Amino acid sequence: MMRTGLFIAIVLVSGCFAGLIHGGINLAIVEPYLDQAIGIENQNLFATGEEEDTPEFWVEYNSYRTWQKGGQVLAGAILGTSIAALVGIVYMLSRKALPQNNVKGTLFLTGLMWFTVFVIPFLKYPANPPTVGDTETVVLRSILFLSFIAISGFAAVGFYQVYKRLQNKKILAFVGYAIFISVVFVVMPENPDEISAPMELVNGFRGMAFVAVSVYWLALGLILGGFVEKLKERLEIS
């Protein structure tokens, strides 16, 4: 039996470390695109008269952005810890089906979760910078994105159960998931907002956001696997 308390602590610490890495990378490669996007947004506000281009505006704006950037790493640590808690639950439930090498096992699991709950939803609803998106549709867009994450995640769990029950032709479980998620991909509504920002900015932002999140999942798999391997005797696992 695995020592649950110690494992939970390892999972949360791993998630925190991976989240700190994610936050740091966001600060380095994503924030420059946010600065550009918000700069365009500010110019639009000045052009429409919603805001005035005054020293007071820039003092308040710079103060807010400094605070926002300062909280980037902390926010990454909090989000990383939260996601890691889910990974820990899945790991405990599926550990026997994972590769026996602990690092390979956690990397396989985080890679699978990266693909099902991040890559597939991201392909349908890619991240956009602040200049893209109507504030009136933010709730709808959030519901669509989170719904796709939930559908893809639960579908992966369901077809994993099918995979376990199949004696032969286990590949059918993978084919089934691929067909199911392809149908969902087509049926789910498109993003309701038109892209008015320069595509170079939008694509750059999306690319860097994809890299930053992918690094989080990779870091989580490596850190968690390293901890489990190092402490496997105390965790009472092989």
C-alpha positions in Angstrom: 0.0 0.0 0.0 1.2 3.5 -0.9 1.7 5.9 2.0 -1.0 8.3 0.9 -0.1 11.3 3.1 3.5 11.4 1.9 2.4 10.9 -1.7 0.0 13.8 -1.5 2.7 16.1 -0.1 5.0 15.0 -3.0 2.3 15.7 -5.5 1.6 19.2 -4.2 5.3 20.2 -3.9 5.9 18.9 -7.4 3.0 20.9 -8.7 4.2 24.0 -6.9 7.7 23.7 -8.4 6.4 23.0 -11.9 4.0 25.9 -11.5 6.8 28.2 -10.6 8.7 27.1 -13.7 5.5 27.8 -15.7 5.1 31.2 -14.2 8.7 32.1 -14.9 8.4 31.1 -18.5 5.2 33.0 -18.9 6.9 36.1 -17.6 9.8 35.6 -20.1 8.0 34.6 -23.3 4.3 35.3 -23.0 4.3 38.7 -21.2 6.0 40.6 -24.1 3.0 39.6 -26.3 0.6 40.7 -23.6 2.4 44.1 -23.5 1.9 44.5 -27.3 -1.7 43.5 -27.1 -2.6 45.7 -24.2 -0.7 48.6 -26.0 -3.1 48.2 -29.0 -6.0 48.0 -26.6 -4.9 51.3 -24.9 -4.6 53.0 -28.3 -8.1 51.9 -29.1 -9.4 53.4 -25.9 -7.7 56.7 -26.6 -9.1 56.7 -30.1 -12.7 56.2 -28.9 -12.4 58.6 -26.1 -13.0 56.0 -23.4 -9.7 56.9 -21.8 -7.4 60.0 -22.0 -3.7 59.7 -22.8 -2.5 61.4 -19.7 0.4 61.0 -17.3 -2.1 59.9 -14.6 -3.4 57.1 -16.9 0.1 55.8 -17.5 1.1 55.9 -13.8 -2.0 53.9 -12.9 -1.5 51.5 -15.9 2.2 50.9 -15.2 1.5 50.3 -11.5 -1.2 47.7 -12.4 1.0 45.9 -14.9 3.9 45.8 -12.4 1.6 44.2 -9.9 0.2 41.8 -12.5 3.6 40.7 -13.7 4.8 40.3 -10.1 2.0 37.9 -9.4 2.6 35.9 -12.5 4.9 33.4 -10.8 2.8 33.1 -7.7 -0.3 32.5 -9.8 1.6 29.8 -11.7 2.5 28.1 -8.5 -1.1 28.1 -7.3 -2.5 26.8 -10.6 0.3 24.3 -10.9 -0.4 22.9 -7.4 -4.2 22.6 -8.2 -3.6 20.7 -11.5 -1.0 18.4 -9.8 -3.7 17.4 -7.2 -5.8 16.0 -10.1 -2.7 14.3 -11.6 -2.0 12.7 -8.2 -5.6 11.3 -8.0 -5.3 9.8 -11.5 -1.8 8.4 -10.8 -3.1 6.6 -7.7 -6.0 5.1 -9.6 -4.0 4.0 -12.6 -0.5 3.4 -11.2 -0.5 -0.4 -11.9 -1.3 0.3 -15.6 1.6 2.8 -16.0 5.2 1.9 -16.9 6.9 0.4 -13.9 9.8 2.9 -14.0 8.5 5.7 -11.8 9.8 8.6 -13.9 8.6 7.0 -17.2 5.2 6.3 -15.5 4.6 9.9 -14.4 5.9 11.2 -17.8 3.5 8.9 -19.6 0.6 10.0 -17.4 1.3 13.8 -17.6 1.9 13.4 -21.4 -1.5 11.7 -21.8 -3.2 14.3 -19.7 -1.4 17.1 -21.5 -2.7 15.8 -24.8 -6.3 15.1 -23.7 -7.1 18.1 -21.4 -4.8 20.7 -23.0 -3.7 20.1 -26.6 -7.1 18.9 -28.0 -9.1 21.8 -26.4 -6.3 24.2 -27.3 -6.6 23.2 -31.0 -10.3 24.0 -30.9 -10.2 27.1 -28.8 -6.6 28.5 -28.9 -5.6 31.2 -26.4 -6.0 34.8 -27.6 -4.4 38.0 -26.3 -6.5 40.6 -24.5 -7.3 42.6 -27.7 -9.2 39.6 -29.1 -12.6 38.8 -27.7 -15.8 40.7 -26.7 -16.3 41.1 -23.0 -20.0 40.1 -23.5 -18.9 36.7 -24.8 -16.3 35.9 -22.1 -18.7 33.6 -20.1 -19.7 31.7 -23.3 -16.1 31.3 -24.4 -15.2 30.0 -20.9 -18.1 27.6 -20.9 -17.1 26.2 -24.3 -13.5 25.8 -23.4 -14.1 24.2 -20.0 -16.8 21.9 -21.5 -14.4 20.6 -24.1 -11.7 20.0 -21.4 -14.3 18.0 -19.4 -15.6 16.0 -22.4 -12.1 15.1 -23.6 -10.9 14.2 -20.0 -13.9 12.1 -19.2 -13.8 10.4 -22.6 -10.2 9.5 -22.0 -11.1 7.9 -18.7 -14.0 6.1 -20.3 -12.0 4.6 -23.1 -9.3 3.7 -20.6 -11.8 1.5 -18.9 -12.6 0.0 -22.3 -8.8 -0.5 -22.9 -8.6 -2.5 -19.6 -11.4 -4.8 -20.5 -10.2 -5.6 -24.0 -8.2 -8.8 -24.1 -7.2 -8.5 -27.7 -7.2 -5.5 -30.1 -6.6 -3.0 -27.4 -5.9 -0.5 -30.2 -9.7 -0.3 -30.6 -9.9 1.8 -27.4 -7.5 4.4 -29.0 -9.4 4.3 -32.3 -12.7 4.8 -30.4 -11.4 7.8 -28.5 -10.0 9.3 -31.7 -13.3 9.0 -33.5 -15.3 10.3 -30.5 -13.2 13.3 -29.9 -13.1 14.1 -33.7 -16.9 14.2 -33.8 -17.0 16.4 -30.7 -14.3 18.7 -32.2 -16.5 19.2 -35.3 -19.8 19.5 -33.4 -18.7 22.0 -30.7 -19.4 25.6 -31.7 -16.7 27.8 -33.0 -15.2 30.7 -31.0 -17.8 33.5 -31.4 -15.3 36.4 -31.6 -13.7 37.7 -34.7 -9.9 38.3 -34.6 -9.2 42.0 -35.1 -5.7 42.0 -33.8 -2.7 41.5 -36.1 -2.3 37.8 -36.8 1.4 37.9 -36.2 0.7 39.0 -32.7 -2.1 36.5 -32.2 -0.1 33.6 -33.5 3.0 34.6 -31.6 1.0 34.7 -28.4 -0.7 31.4 -29.0 2.7 29.7 -29.8 4.4 31.0 -26.6 1.3 30.1 -24.5 1.4 26.6 -25.9 5.1 26.3 -25.1 4.7 27.6 -21.6 1.9 25.2 -20.7 3.6 22.3 -22.3 6.8 22.9 -20.3 4.6 22.8 -17.1 3.3 19.3 -17.9 6.8 18.1 -18.8 8.3 19.6 -15.6 5.5 18.1 -13.5 6.1 14.6 -14.9 9.8 14.9 -14.4 9.7 16.4 -10.9 6.9 14.1 -9.6 8.6 11.0 -11.1 11.9 12.1 -9.6 10.4 12.4 -6.1 8.6 9.1 -6.4 11.7 7.3 -7.5 13.8 9.0 -4.7 11.3 8.2 -2.0 9.9 4.9 -3.3 11.0 3.0 -0.3 9.3 5.4 2.1 6.2 5.4 -0.1 6.3 1.6 0.0 6.1 1.1 -3.7 8.3 -0.7 -6.2 
